[in-house]
Amino acid sequence: MDLGAAGLRAPLHSKTAALVTAAAGVAALGLGLGYRYLRRPEKAVRVGVVSKLLIHPLKSGRGVTVELAEIHELGFKCGELRDRQWLVVAESGHMVTGRQEPRLVLVSLSCGHGRVSLSGPDMEELQFPIQQPDNPIIDCRIFKENIQGRDCGDEASGWLTRYLGSQKTYRLVHFEPQMKRRRPLEKDGIFPHFEVAYPDVAPVMLLSESSIQDLSSRLDKDVTVERFRPNIVISDCEAFQEDSWQEVQIGSVRLQRVMSCGRCIFTTVDPETGIISRKEPLETLKSYRQCDPSEKHIYKASPLFGQLHKVKKSGVVHVGDVVYQITR
């Protein structure tokens, strides 16, 4: 071997090795910094307190106030009550809500000891089993989407048909755990993936007391939170502060914002009388709660009031729990 050549190659080899080592070090440092950036510690900021929890077992039916609730990916649960797991449908299978039948808001559906109870003004209470495995499964339609429901029987159908005083026949269906869920707004491709049963869009709706008070101050007559059918009502925060909470922690539950709640004619149904005005408070909301022009393709002309969330982590919430906004 030519010792001179070997002597020349040795420094070159050492320089190459040093450069490779340095590059690897820079890459490792970059990965480390990137990991630290991606894993930035969460910051929890207190933004309010839970003042009320509501479950609406029957879609468009009367809400049930509870002191605590389990929150799962499909929404609220308290004992045998589950939020929006019962639905009124026409014989065609299309959903029927307070938009078409305002007096549905006066119907109470409760559960206990494996039985369902239906009650309403000037009607005898009707009870029937929650589980009716021999009853047929009906194909239902919610906003042009398909979903199933277990028919609750002819007695429940007759009760609803008599109560609503319609020439049409209505049926009550129940969503069961094994049934296929809906993926609302998936076709738009701009919302995070999640599934629901009978809610319009998302499993949890959150609204603040201050937002209700702000709206009432603009009306001739105060409105109550029940008119807007939230699941979680927050106190001790400013009006519409909830619009900015992208992620919140309440008790052991973590919620992630999906979108604002675009409001419709259903807000003009008085929850105490079942009478629809078709005007207020919707007209007032339209005057000052419109979306940003860049979001018109999502909300169109619907005013925004309340925030819709998906469940990121299941758990239990109580009235009195502190609400934290999570940032990174």
RAHUMO-V696908 format. One record per helix or strand of 3 or more residues. SS is the DSSP state (@ for helix, = for strand). FROM is the first residue (numbers start at 1). LEN is the number of residues. If there is no record, write none. Layout:
ss->SS from->FROM len->LEN
ss->SS from->FROM len->LEN
This chain:
ss->@ from->3 len->36
ss->= from->43 len->13
ss->= from->64 len->3
ss->= from->68 len->5
ss->= from->75 len->4
ss->= from->86 len->5
ss->= from->94 len->3
ss->@ from->102 len->5
ss->= from->108 len->5
ss->= from->115 len->5
ss->= from->126 len->4
ss->= from->137 len->6
ss->= from->145 len->7
ss->@ from->154 len->11
ss->= from->170 len->5
ss->@ from->186 len->3
ss->= from->204 len->5
ss->@ from->209 len->8
ss->@ from->225 len->4
ss->= from->232 len->4
ss->@ from->241 len->4
ss->= from->247 len->4
ss->= from->253 len->10
ss->@ from->265 len->4
ss->@ from->282 len->7
ss->@ from->293 len->7
ss->= from->304 len->10
ss->= from->315 len->4
ss->= from->322 len->6
